[in-house]
Amino acid sequence: MSAGTTGGSPPLAGLRVLDLSELLPGPYATSLLADLGAEVVKVERPGGDNARAIVPDMVEALNRGKRSICIDLKTEAGRAVLRSLAERSDVLVEGFRPGVTRRLGVDYDSLSALNPRLIYASVSGYGASGPQALRPGHDLNYLSAAGVVGLTQRGGAPTHDVNIPVADIAGSMFAVVSILAALAQRERDGRGQFLDVAIADAALHWTTPRLGSWLAAKARGTAASAGLPRQPAYGVHPTADGRYISIAAIEDPFFARLVAALGLTDLQGPALARHHDRVAHRARIDAAIAECLRAQPLAHWAALFDAQDIPCAPVNSLDDVLADPHFQARGMVSEGDGQPRLRFPVPLRDLPASSAKAPVIGEHTQAILAELGLPADALADATRTVN
């Protein structure tokens, strides 16, 4: 997956981003901007990003390549330095609960008065408006509120077993998309803007592929969850060696190849040739497939299904993924300081190398103050030692 270096500049070279956010949604968004060549200055309170204490192993992945300045925004000296930074920046990303930045005097209205070109992305759980704007939450809460967890009911209790913070990352992605769109608008009219990024809104938008089925079921007068049936020949099954393989033979040709490869003659023929006919027989189809797959190890089935052009994939651990020849060939995995790192997943010209480590708290404070033309003691009363 070579990005094709031409000796030019990265896509976002020259862009300065202030990152006032913590934990995951904001830092992941700004890490993508850093991957694309932006200069990201991580503004940390005394004591640092809460992730340093709660999920320290995540800090390196989300903050490598950034610079860190330690500022106490509860002091006037700290706010003055942030205002100086905002005057010289293109983008600010913050993840406070709505109203906090206004109380601190570093809200969009205050900073855009100093820099009308500033794009100010506020990433919060439920957004800056609405009756739940001040409700606290985390990924599971946003997925629940947005209907995502409810989609798993299918006549039983809802579940939440995807070990990826889907809502948080959805919020990150919409933050990045909106920032890039705002930058494009600014190229035309010279004006910055406020971006109200609600994580719950982002998760709700990701239900778009399911909304049509839901509404169609209601129109038929059936239970809405019936509009989201489990697909036949679409699932994860154990193999003889204790591994697991995923099968996704949804389209008619794929299903025909699958049952032929497995020798399931009872599932062949016109009665189950069309997808809409198979849905009602999902349990029987899946049971027959599962019984077959238990007879041979994963490698046997993977080779067979690949040879027959049947959608399948092993259920990999992260160890498997990091050593996978496909992802290695794509350039997705690189090494830095002896640790594997994941590269920006889309090849672009002149992407910067992702070798820099995450900064320690306030590592670049003095250098940034010097760049602003401020004395080394400009934050003397705005920082404190935290034991």
GIBEL-V84641 format. One record per residue. N is the residue number from 1. RES is the residue in three letters. SS is DSSP state (helix for helix, strand for strand, loop for the rest). PHI is phi as a letter, one per 20 degrees, with the letter a starting at -180 (* if undefined). PSI is psi as a letter, one per 40 degrees, with the letter a starting at -180 (none if undefined). Layout:
n->(N	N)
res->(RES	RES)
ss->(SS	SS)
phi->(PHI	PHI)
psi->(PSI	PSI)
//
This chain:
n->(1	2	3	4	5	6	7	8	9	10	11	12	13	14	15	16	17	18	19	20	21	22	23	24	25	26	27	28	29	30	31	32	33	34	35	36	37	38	39	40	41	42	43	44	45	46	47	48	49	50	51	52	53	54	55	56	57	58	59	60	61	62	63	64	65	66	67	68	69	70	71	72	73	74	75	76	77	78	79	80	81	82	83	84	85	86	87	88	89	90	91	92	93	94	95	96	97	98	99	100	101	102	103	104	105	106	107	108	109	110	111	112	113	114	115	116	117	118	119	120	121	122	123	124	125	126	127	128	129	130	131	132	133	134	135	136	137	138	139	140	141	142	143	144	145	146	147	148	149	150	151	152	153	154	155	156	157	158	159	160	161	162	163	164	165	166	167	168	169	170	171	172	173	174	175	176	177	178	179	180	181	182	183	184	185	186	187	188	189	190	191	192	193	194	195	196	197	198	199	200	201	202	203	204	205	206	207	208	209	210	211	212	213	214	215	216	217	218	219	220	221	222	223	224	225	226	227	228	229	230	231	232	233	234	235	236	237	238	239	240	241	242	243	244	245	246	247	248	249	250	251	252	253	254	255	256	257	258	259	260	261	262	263	264	265	266	267	268	269	270	271	272	273	274	275	276	277	278	279	280	281	282	283	284	285	286	287	288	289	290	291	292	293	294	295	296	297	298	299	300	301	302	303	304	305	306	307	308	309	310	311	312	313	314	315	316	317	318	319	320	321	322	323	324	325	326	327	328	329	330	331	332	333	334	335	336	337	338	339	340	341	342	343	344	345	346	347	348	349	350	351	352	353	354	355	356	357	358	359	360	361	362	363	364	365	366	367	368	369	370	371	372	373	374	375	376	377	378	379	380	381	382	383	384	385	386	387)
res->(MET	SER	ALA	GLY	THR	THR	GLY	GLY	SER	PRO	PRO	LEU	ALA	GLY	LEU	ARG	VAL	LEU	ASP	LEU	SER	GLU	LEU	LEU	PRO	GLY	PRO	TYR	ALA	THR	SER	LEU	LEU	ALA	ASP	LEU	GLY	ALA	GLU	VAL	VAL	LYS	VAL	GLU	ARG	PRO	GLY	GLY	ASP	ASN	ALA	ARG	ALA	ILE	VAL	PRO	ASP	MET	VAL	GLU	ALA	LEU	ASN	ARG	GLY	LYS	ARG	SER	ILE	CYS	ILE	ASP	LEU	LYS	THR	GLU	ALA	GLY	ARG	ALA	VAL	LEU	ARG	SER	LEU	ALA	GLU	ARG	SER	ASP	VAL	LEU	VAL	GLU	GLY	PHE	ARG	PRO	GLY	VAL	THR	ARG	ARG	LEU	GLY	VAL	ASP	TYR	ASP	SER	LEU	SER	ALA	LEU	ASN	PRO	ARG	LEU	ILE	TYR	ALA	SER	VAL	SER	GLY	TYR	GLY	ALA	SER	GLY	PRO	GLN	ALA	LEU	ARG	PRO	GLY	HIS	ASP	LEU	ASN	TYR	LEU	SER	ALA	ALA	GLY	VAL	VAL	GLY	LEU	THR	GLN	ARG	GLY	GLY	ALA	PRO	THR	HIS	ASP	VAL	ASN	ILE	PRO	VAL	ALA	ASP	ILE	ALA	GLY	SER	MET	PHE	ALA	VAL	VAL	SER	ILE	LEU	ALA	ALA	LEU	ALA	GLN	ARG	GLU	ARG	ASP	GLY	ARG	GLY	GLN	PHE	LEU	ASP	VAL	ALA	ILE	ALA	ASP	ALA	ALA	LEU	HIS	TRP	THR	THR	PRO	ARG	LEU	GLY	SER	TRP	LEU	ALA	ALA	LYS	ALA	ARG	GLY	THR	ALA	ALA	SER	ALA	GLY	LEU	PRO	ARG	GLN	PRO	ALA	TYR	GLY	VAL	HIS	PRO	THR	ALA	ASP	GLY	ARG	TYR	ILE	SER	ILE	ALA	ALA	ILE	GLU	ASP	PRO	PHE	PHE	ALA	ARG	LEU	VAL	ALA	ALA	LEU	GLY	LEU	THR	ASP	LEU	GLN	GLY	PRO	ALA	LEU	ALA	ARG	HIS	HIS	ASP	ARG	VAL	ALA	HIS	ARG	ALA	ARG	ILE	ASP	ALA	ALA	ILE	ALA	GLU	CYS	LEU	ARG	ALA	GLN	PRO	LEU	ALA	HIS	TRP	ALA	ALA	LEU	PHE	ASP	ALA	GLN	ASP	ILE	PRO	CYS	ALA	PRO	VAL	ASN	SER	LEU	ASP	ASP	VAL	LEU	ALA	ASP	PRO	HIS	PHE	GLN	ALA	ARG	GLY	MET	VAL	SER	GLU	GLY	ASP	GLY	GLN	PRO	ARG	LEU	ARG	PHE	PRO	VAL	PRO	LEU	ARG	ASP	LEU	PRO	ALA	SER	SER	ALA	LYS	ALA	PRO	VAL	ILE	GLY	GLU	HIS	THR	GLN	ALA	ILE	LEU	ALA	GLU	LEU	GLY	LEU	PRO	ALA	ASP	ALA	LEU	ALA	ASP	ALA	THR	ARG	THR	VAL	ASN)
ss->(loop	loop	loop	loop	loop	loop	loop	loop	loop	loop	loop	loop	loop	loop	loop	strand	strand	strand	strand	loop	loop	loop	loop	loop	helix	helix	helix	helix	helix	helix	helix	helix	helix	helix	helix	loop	loop	loop	strand	strand	strand	strand	strand	strand	loop	loop	loop	loop	loop	loop	helix	helix	helix	helix	loop	helix	helix	helix	helix	helix	helix	helix	helix	strand	loop	loop	strand	strand	strand	strand	loop	loop	loop	loop	loop	helix	helix	helix	helix	helix	helix	helix	helix	helix	helix	helix	helix	loop	loop	loop	strand	strand	strand	strand	loop	loop	loop	loop	loop	helix	helix	helix	helix	helix	loop	loop	loop	helix	helix	helix	helix	helix	helix	helix	loop	loop	loop	loop	strand	strand	strand	strand	strand	strand	loop	loop	loop	loop	loop	loop	loop	loop	loop	loop	loop	loop	loop	loop	helix	helix	helix	helix	helix	helix	helix	loop	loop	loop	helix	helix	helix	helix	loop	loop	loop	loop	loop	loop	loop	loop	loop	loop	loop	loop	loop	helix	helix	helix	helix	helix	helix	helix	helix	helix	helix	helix	helix	helix	helix	helix	helix	helix	helix	helix	helix	helix	helix	helix	helix	loop	loop	loop	strand	strand	strand	strand	strand	strand	helix	helix	helix	helix	helix	helix	helix	loop	loop	helix	helix	helix	helix	helix	helix	helix	helix	helix	helix	helix	helix	helix	loop	loop	loop	helix	helix	helix	helix	helix	loop	loop	loop	loop	loop	strand	strand	strand	strand	strand	loop	loop	loop	loop	loop	strand	strand	strand	strand	strand	loop	loop	loop	helix	helix	helix	helix	helix	helix	helix	helix	helix	helix	helix	loop	loop	helix	helix	helix	loop	loop	helix	helix	helix	loop	loop	helix	helix	helix	helix	helix	helix	helix	helix	helix	helix	helix	helix	helix	helix	helix	helix	helix	helix	helix	loop	loop	loop	loop	helix	helix	helix	helix	helix	helix	helix	helix	helix	helix	loop	loop	loop	loop	strand	strand	strand	loop	loop	loop	helix	helix	helix	helix	helix	loop	loop	helix	helix	helix	helix	helix	loop	loop	loop	strand	strand	strand	strand	loop	loop	strand	strand	strand	strand	loop	loop	loop	loop	loop	loop	loop	loop	loop	loop	loop	loop	loop	loop	loop	strand	loop	loop	loop	loop	loop	loop	helix	helix	helix	helix	helix	helix	helix	loop	loop	loop	loop	loop	loop	loop	loop	loop	loop	loop	loop	loop	loop	loop	loop)
phi->(*	f	e	m	f	c	n	e	e	f	g	d	g	n	e	d	c	e	d	e	e	c	l	d	g	f	g	f	f	f	f	f	f	f	g	e	o	f	e	d	d	e	e	d	f	g	o	n	g	g	f	f	e	e	c	g	f	e	f	f	f	e	c	f	n	e	d	c	c	e	c	e	f	e	d	f	f	f	f	f	f	f	f	f	f	f	f	d	d	e	c	c	c	c	c	f	f	g	o	f	f	f	f	e	m	c	f	f	g	f	e	f	f	e	b	f	e	f	e	d	d	d	d	c	f	c	n	e	c	n	f	d	g	e	f	f	a	c	g	g	f	f	f	f	f	e	n	f	f	f	f	e	f	l	n	c	f	f	c	b	c	e	e	c	f	f	f	g	f	g	f	f	f	f	f	f	g	f	f	f	f	f	f	f	f	f	f	e	d	m	d	e	a	e	d	e	e	e	f	f	f	f	f	f	f	f	e	g	f	e	f	f	f	f	f	f	f	f	f	f	n	e	g	g	f	f	f	c	f	f	f	f	l	b	r	d	c	f	d	f	e	n	e	c	c	e	c	b	e	f	f	g	f	f	f	f	f	f	f	f	f	e	m	e	f	f	e	e	o	f	f	d	f	d	g	f	f	f	g	f	d	g	g	f	f	f	f	f	f	f	f	f	f	f	e	c	f	g	f	f	f	f	f	f	f	f	f	e	l	d	f	b	a	f	e	e	e	f	f	f	f	f	d	f	g	f	f	f	f	f	m	f	d	c	d	b	l	m	d	f	c	e	e	g	f	d	f	c	f	m	f	f	f	d	e	f	e	f	f	f	g	m	g	d	g	f	f	f	g	f	f	e	m	d	f	f	e	f	d	g	e	d	c	b	e	d	e)
psi->(f	h	e	g	h	e	e	a	i	i	d	f	h	e	h	h	h	h	h	e	i	i	b	d	d	d	d	d	d	d	d	d	d	d	d	e	e	i	h	h	h	h	h	i	i	h	d	i	h	d	d	d	d	d	g	d	e	e	d	d	d	e	e	i	e	i	i	h	h	h	h	h	e	e	i	d	d	d	d	d	d	d	d	d	d	d	d	e	i	d	i	h	h	i	f	i	i	h	d	d	d	d	d	e	f	f	i	d	d	d	d	d	d	d	g	e	e	h	h	h	h	h	h	i	d	e	i	e	i	i	e	e	d	e	h	i	i	a	d	d	d	d	d	d	d	e	e	d	d	d	e	e	d	f	e	a	i	i	i	g	e	h	f	h	g	d	d	d	d	d	d	d	d	d	d	d	d	d	d	d	d	d	d	d	d	d	d	d	e	e	h	a	i	h	h	g	h	h	d	d	d	d	d	d	d	e	e	d	e	e	d	d	d	d	d	d	d	d	d	e	e	i	h	d	d	e	e	f	i	h	h	i	f	g	a	h	i	i	i	d	e	e	i	i	i	h	h	g	g	d	i	d	d	d	d	d	d	d	d	d	d	e	f	g	d	d	e	i	i	d	d	e	d	i	d	d	d	d	d	e	f	d	d	d	d	d	d	d	d	d	d	d	d	e	e	i	i	d	d	d	d	d	d	d	d	d	d	e	f	h	h	i	i	i	g	i	i	d	d	d	d	d	e	h	d	d	d	d	d	e	e	d	h	i	h	h	f	e	h	i	i	h	i	h	e	h	h	i	h	f	h	i	i	f	e	i	i	i	i	i	h	e	d	e	d	d	d	d	d	d	d	e	f	i	i	d	e	d	f	d	e	e	i	i	h	h	none)
//
